[in-house]
């Protein structure tokens, strides 16, 4: 999702999206605070982030690897 697409969402859609992403990243092994930071990076693709987290990558490294894609 691009930042422009994110800005077009309603408040309830944003809440739903962020909760879903947060739970995905928590389930993949991220620490709660780190998962929240990652969830807010809506331009980071979920599937790729989950794959990296499950392989043991830190949230910081995951963001750095995927944010520019």
N, C-alpha and C positions, 0 to 999 in steps of 0.2 A: 504494500500500500504506500502510496506517495503521501507526502505532507499535505499536498493540495487536496487529495481525496479524504484524508483524515479531517481536515478542516470543514468539509461538507457534511460530516456526520452530526446527528443530533446528540444531545447530552446523554440520552439513554443508550444510543448506539455506541458512543465512546465508552461508557461504563461497561457495557457488555463485552466489547472488544478487548479492553484492558484487563478485565477479569479473566476472560478466556485465555489471553496470552500469559497472564500471571500464573494461572493454574498449569498451563502447558510447561512453562519453564520451571516451576516448582517440582512438577512431576518428573522433569528431566534431570533434576538434581541440583538446581541452582538454590543458593541460600535466599531466604525471603527478601532481604533488602536488595540483593543483586538481581533477583528475578523481577522485582518491581521496576528497577532501572531499565532492565532489558525490555520489559513489557511496554514501557513508554517510548521505546525506540521503534516506532511503527514502521519505519522503512526497512528494518531488519526482517528478512523473511523467516517466518515461524519454523517451517520444516527444517531449514538449514541450521537454524539456531538450536533447535531441539537435538538434531543429530550431533552437533559439536558438543553440546552440554552432556549428552549421554556418553560421549567418548572421553569425558573428563576435562574438557576445556573450561577455563574460567569464563565468567560472564564478560569480564573486561576484554579478554582475547577474542571471544566470540563477537563482540560488538566491533572490535577493530577489524576483524577479518571480513565481516559481512556488511557493515554499514556502507561501504563504498561500492558494493555490487550494484 
